[in-house]
């Protein structure tokens, strides 16, 4: 992780203690946009989306099991899970013509 990114995340984690949690949603929306720009195509199937979601869950679980848990890594992995889940929801919406 780049030094600039780590600094930004530490600032975000300080905000966790505040009552306003909107920073997490803003951060998530930015991530969704970045991922969609990097990978513009939809998943080939729901199985593929589910597989990506499980992979992200495994990455979070790997972080949780560590002796020295890094809250920044936990935050990032949880955000990755949310991003994949929302992407699946968007793609389902596209197929349902919502």
N, C-alpha and C positions, 0 to 999 in steps of 0.2 A: 504494500500500500504506500502511495506517495506521501511525503511529509505534509504537503498542502492538504491532502484528503484527510489525513489523520488529525490535523489541527481542526479542520471543519467538523469532523465527527466528535471530537472532544468538546467543542463548543455546543454541538447539538445535545450531547449527553448531559451537559450542565443544565440545559433547559428542561431535562426530564424532571428535575426537582421543582420546576415551576408548575403552576396550575394550568397554563396554556399548553396544550399538547398539539396544537395545530402545526407546529414545526415538523412533526413526524409525518403528517399527511402531505405537507408541501414537499418534504424530502422524498416521500414515496412517489408522488406525482412526477417529480423530476426524473427519478429512476425509471419509471414506466416509459417516459418519453425517450430517454437515452436508449433503453433496451429496444424499443420499437424502431428507432432510427438505425440501430446496429443490426437488428434482426427483423426486417419489415414483414416478412412472410408469416402467415399464420402457422400454427402447429399443423402438421399433416393429419393428425387424428387426436381425439381426446386421450387416447392411450399415450401419445407422445407428451401431451401437456401434463398428464398425471405422472409420467415418468420423470419429467423435469421437476415437478413439484416434490416428488419423493426424494430426488437427489438433493434439492435444497434443504429439505427436512433433515436428511442425513448429515448435511454439512453443519446445520445448527446443532444437532445432537452431538457431533464430534466436538464442537466448541464447548458445549455444556459439560461434557465428561472430563474436560481438562482440569488438572489440579489448580492451575492459575487461570481462572476464567477472565477473559478480556471483554469487558462490557461493550467496547466498540465493535468487536467481532460479533458478539451476540446480537447487537442492534442491526448490524449489516446483514447477517444471515436471516434474521426475522424479516427485515425489509425485503430481502430477495424472495422469501416465501410469499409475502403479501403481493409482491409484484407479479409473480407467476400466477397466483390465484386470481388476481384481478385481470390479468391477460386472458386466462381461460374464460372468465366471466364475459369479457368483451367479445371474445370470439364466439362464445355461445350466443350472445346477443345478436351478433352478425348473422348467425345461421338461423336464428329465430325471427329475424327481420324486425327486431324491436326498435 
